[in-house]
Amino acid sequence: MNQIAAPNAIANMKIADPAAMEIRDEVALISSVLPLDGARVLELGCGKAEKTRAIATGARLALMIAMEVDAIQHDCNLLVRDLPAVDFRLGGAEAIPAPDADFDLVFMFKSLHHVPIQKMDQAMSELKRVLKPGGMAWLSEPVYAGNFNDILRMFHDEKTMREAAFAAIQRAVNDGMFELVEQHFFNTPAHFDSFEQFETQILGVTHTRHELSAALHQQVKDAFMRHMTPHGVDFLSPIRVDLLRKPAHL
């Protein structure tokens, strides 16, 4: 379900849409919405470069710079040798090492809420700076809802950070830095074969230190195992995308 908005229509922006039930592949949605071929693309917070790979192999990009602030993950990304159009760099959204008006498209996949709250407005300003006039920013953020979120918030509650990220996007639209093109609300699937896989992929991330007491670890495991089936655990995570455009006159 999409919420189409006129430029600067901040009153029409929603942080969530409980009625959105559609399951979507985000990269497939991007391919249907954005002009990727020949584009100069920046991805901020690329993580393990899963979406980086999907985008870079699914379109004929002119260039894709994929930045990651976590030095451990960045070192892993530098070992990638089969994505010639991708340049992996270390850095964050609040200080982008790129010239003004250098990119056609900027992507942030569930990463704006990881920017320190006091630097979120600066990050939005940086996005505007490095985009060409008329360039677009695809900002996807997890919605604070669902069974998976209920487990995550037991040890890492992101409610405040996610609300702050949405507020920063709203301010950027309200201040005229960006035009709101549209919002997309959908669900993405996540599958785990076991709790051990959950531990590796979620508790073991290097960008955030999760230090759980033995008691809390057991509580998290119990909550996770309540969803276990003979085929593993499947979650649906609600996602919001705010698609913004830098005004042509800026």
Secondary structure per residue as TSV (DSSP state, phi and psi in degrees):
chain	resnum	aa	ss	phi	psi
A	1	M	-	360.0	131.3
A	2	N	E	-111.9	146.3
A	3	Q	E	-112.6	105.4
A	4	I	E	-85.3	137.0
A	5	A	-	-135.0	149.1
A	6	A	-	-76.6	158.8
A	7	P	T	-52.4	134.7
A	8	N	T	66.6	15.2
A	9	A	-	-83.4	70.4
A	10	I	G	-63.9	-28.9
A	11	A	G	-64.9	-23.4
A	12	N	G	-86.5	-6.7
A	13	M	-	-77.7	137.0
A	14	K	-	-122.4	141.0
A	15	I	S	-79.8	-20.7
A	16	A	-	-158.4	160.9
A	17	D	-	-137.8	94.5
A	18	P	T	-59.5	-19.1
A	19	A	T	-84.0	-8.9
A	20	A	-	-75.2	112.3
A	21	M	-	-113.1	-10.0
A	22	E	-	-65.4	139.8
A	23	I	B	-100.5	124.4
A	24	R	-	-130.2	149.7
A	25	D	-	-89.1	118.6
A	26	E	H	-64.2	-39.1
A	27	V	H	-66.8	-37.7
A	28	A	H	-63.6	-38.9
A	29	L	H	-63.6	-44.1
A	30	I	H	-57.2	-45.4
A	31	S	H	-62.5	-28.6
A	32	S	H	-85.5	-14.8
A	33	V	H	-109.2	-37.5
A	34	L	S	-109.6	147.2
A	35	P	-	-81.8	95.8
A	36	L	-	-87.2	-37.4
A	37	D	T	-60.2	127.0
A	38	G	T	79.1	4.4
A	39	A	-	-85.8	150.2
A	40	R	E	-95.2	119.9
A	41	V	E	-122.0	140.2
A	42	L	E	-121.7	129.1
A	43	E	E	-115.1	128.7
A	44	L	E	-110.0	126.9
A	45	G	S	76.4	53.9
A	46	C	-	-75.2	-13.3
A	47	G	T	57.0	-129.6
A	48	K	T	-80.2	7.3
A	49	A	S	66.7	27.3
A	50	E	H	-68.9	-47.8
A	51	K	H	-73.5	-30.5
A	52	T	H	-54.4	-50.1
A	53	R	H	-63.2	-44.9
A	54	A	H	-62.5	-40.8
A	55	I	H	-71.8	-44.7
A	56	A	H	-68.4	-30.4
A	57	T	H	-90.1	-12.4
A	58	G	H	-99.1	-2.4
A	59	A	S	-146.7	162.5
A	60	R	-	-96.4	78.7
A	61	L	-	-75.1	149.4
A	62	A	S	-72.9	-41.5
A	63	L	E	-165.5	145.1
A	64	M	E	-132.3	118.0
A	65	I	E	-98.3	122.9
A	66	A	E	-114.6	113.3
A	67	M	E	-106.0	144.6
A	68	E	E	-140.8	134.2
A	69	V	S	-85.4	-21.4
A	70	D	-	-81.4	113.1
A	71	A	H	-63.1	-34.7
A	72	I	H	-64.7	-47.4
A	73	Q	H	-68.0	-37.1
A	74	H	H	-60.0	-42.5
A	75	D	H	-60.1	-38.1
A	76	C	H	-65.1	-41.5
A	77	N	H	-64.1	-31.7
A	78	L	T	-66.1	-15.1
A	79	L	T	-80.9	-11.0
A	80	V	-	-68.7	127.7
A	81	R	-	-120.5	-5.3
A	82	D	S	-109.2	20.9
A	83	L	-	-124.7	77.4
A	84	P	T	-63.6	-23.2
A	85	A	T	-84.2	-4.5
A	86	V	E	-106.9	132.7
A	87	D	E	-115.1	110.2
A	88	F	E	-84.3	131.5
A	89	R	E	-135.9	154.4
A	90	L	E	-94.8	129.4
A	91	G	-	159.1	169.9
A	92	G	-	-119.4	170.8
A	93	A	T	-69.5	-23.8
A	94	E	T	-77.8	-9.8
A	95	A	S	-151.0	85.0
A	96	I	-	-87.5	120.2
A	97	P	-	-79.8	72.7
A	98	A	S	-151.2	152.7
A	99	P	-	-68.2	165.9
A	100	D	T	-62.6	147.8
A	101	A	T	49.8	47.8
A	102	D	-	-100.5	-17.0
A	103	F	E	-126.3	147.6
A	104	D	E	-83.5	-34.2
A	105	L	E	-139.0	142.1
A	106	V	E	-126.0	134.8
A	107	F	E	-117.7	138.1
A	108	M	E	-133.4	109.1
A	109	F	E	-100.0	105.8
A	110	K	S	50.3	40.7
A	111	S	-	-124.9	-19.6
A	112	L	G	-61.1	-36.6
A	113	H	G	-73.0	-7.5
A	114	H	G	-87.6	-13.3
A	115	V	S	-70.2	136.4
A	116	P	-	-50.7	135.8
A	117	I	G	-53.5	-40.3
A	118	Q	G	-70.0	-9.4
A	119	K	G	-113.0	5.0
A	120	M	H	-66.6	-41.4
A	121	D	H	-64.0	-37.7
A	122	Q	H	-63.9	-39.6
A	123	A	H	-62.6	-42.3
A	124	M	H	-64.1	-38.0
A	125	S	H	-63.8	-38.4
A	126	E	H	-66.4	-39.5
A	127	L	H	-58.7	-46.3
A	128	K	H	-60.7	-41.9
A	129	R	H	-61.9	-44.6
A	130	V	H	-85.1	-11.9
A	131	L	E	-81.1	144.6
A	132	K	E	-70.7	154.3
A	133	P	E	-54.8	129.0
A	134	G	E	87.1	-6.4
A	135	G	E	-70.7	160.3
A	136	M	E	-123.3	148.3
A	137	A	E	-116.5	125.9
A	138	W	E	-104.2	107.0
A	139	L	E	-112.9	105.5
A	140	S	E	-104.7	137.0
A	141	E	E	-135.9	143.4
A	142	P	E	-70.4	137.0
A	143	V	-	-81.6	140.6
A	144	Y	S	-80.8	76.5
A	145	A	-	-166.8	163.4
A	146	G	S	99.5	163.8
A	147	N	H	-63.7	-38.5
A	148	F	H	-65.3	-42.9
A	149	N	H	-63.7	-35.8
A	150	D	H	-60.2	-35.6
A	151	I	H	-75.7	-44.4
A	152	L	H	-59.5	-40.9
A	153	R	T	-72.9	-7.5
A	154	M	T	-66.5	-29.7
A	155	F	T	-126.3	-12.0
A	156	H	-	-152.0	84.4
A	157	D	-	-83.6	114.2
A	158	E	-	-102.9	14.9
A	159	K	H	-55.4	-48.5
A	160	T	H	-63.4	-44.6
A	161	M	H	-65.8	-39.5
A	162	R	H	-69.0	-39.5
A	163	E	H	-64.7	-38.6
A	164	A	H	-66.0	-38.5
A	165	A	H	-63.9	-43.7
A	166	F	H	-64.0	-40.4
A	167	A	H	-62.9	-37.5
A	168	A	H	-65.6	-39.1
A	169	I	H	-65.6	-43.8
A	170	Q	H	-58.7	-44.5
A	171	R	H	-62.1	-40.8
A	172	A	H	-63.3	-36.2
A	173	V	H	-72.8	-45.9
A	174	N	H	-63.3	-33.3
A	175	D	T	-83.2	-1.4
A	176	G	T	84.9	6.7
A	177	M	S	-67.7	-33.3
A	178	F	-	-137.6	155.5
A	179	E	E	-101.2	136.9
A	180	L	E	-80.4	116.5
A	181	V	E	-81.2	-54.1
A	182	E	E	-169.1	164.5
A	183	Q	E	-115.9	143.1
A	184	H	E	-120.0	136.9
A	185	F	E	-126.4	127.2
A	186	F	E	-159.7	179.7
A	187	N	E	-118.8	145.3
A	188	T	E	-119.0	139.3
A	189	P	E	-82.7	149.1
A	190	A	E	-136.8	131.2
A	191	H	E	-122.6	138.2
A	192	F	E	-130.2	130.0
A	193	D	S	-73.3	-28.2
A	194	S	S	-158.4	168.1
A	195	F	H	-67.0	-31.6
A	196	E	H	-62.1	-36.9
A	197	Q	H	-67.3	-40.2
A	198	F	H	-59.6	-44.4
A	199	E	I	-58.3	-45.4
A	200	T	I	-66.1	-47.2
A	201	Q	I	-82.8	-28.9
A	202	I	I	-109.9	-54.7
A	203	L	I	-72.7	-24.7
A	204	G	T	-95.7	11.8
A	205	V	-	-62.6	148.6
A	206	T	S	-91.2	-15.3
A	207	H	S	-80.3	-15.8
A	208	T	S	-139.8	132.8
A	209	R	-	-90.3	116.3
A	210	H	-	-104.2	106.2
A	211	E	-	-109.7	99.3
A	212	L	-	-99.8	137.2
A	213	S	-	-67.1	164.2
A	214	A	H	-59.7	-39.0
A	215	A	H	-67.1	-44.4
A	216	L	H	-67.8	-39.4
A	217	H	H	-57.1	-42.5
A	218	Q	H	-67.0	-37.9
A	219	Q	H	-64.0	-41.6
A	220	V	H	-64.2	-43.9
A	221	K	H	-62.1	-43.2
A	222	D	H	-61.7	-43.1
A	223	A	H	-63.4	-41.3
A	224	F	H	-64.2	-46.5
A	225	M	H	-68.1	-18.1
A	226	R	T	-65.5	-18.3
A	227	H	T	-99.7	-0.1
A	228	M	-	-69.5	138.2
A	229	T	B	-126.6	173.4
A	230	P	T	-59.5	-15.9
A	231	H	T	-109.4	13.5
A	232	G	B	101.4	-162.2
A	233	V	E	-119.1	132.6
A	234	D	E	-121.8	129.4
A	235	F	E	-119.1	155.1
A	236	L	E	-115.8	121.6
A	237	S	E	-106.8	120.6
A	238	P	E	-72.5	138.4
A	239	I	E	-127.2	142.8
A	240	R	E	-117.1	134.3
A	241	V	E	-115.9	127.0
A	242	D	E	-105.3	111.1
A	243	L	E	-96.6	116.7
A	244	L	E	-115.8	153.0
A	245	R	E	-125.5	133.9
A	246	K	-	-74.6	125.2
A	247	P	-	-54.6	143.2
A	248	A	T	-63.4	-23.0
A	249	H	T	-88.1	-4.0
A	250	L	-	-95.4	360.0
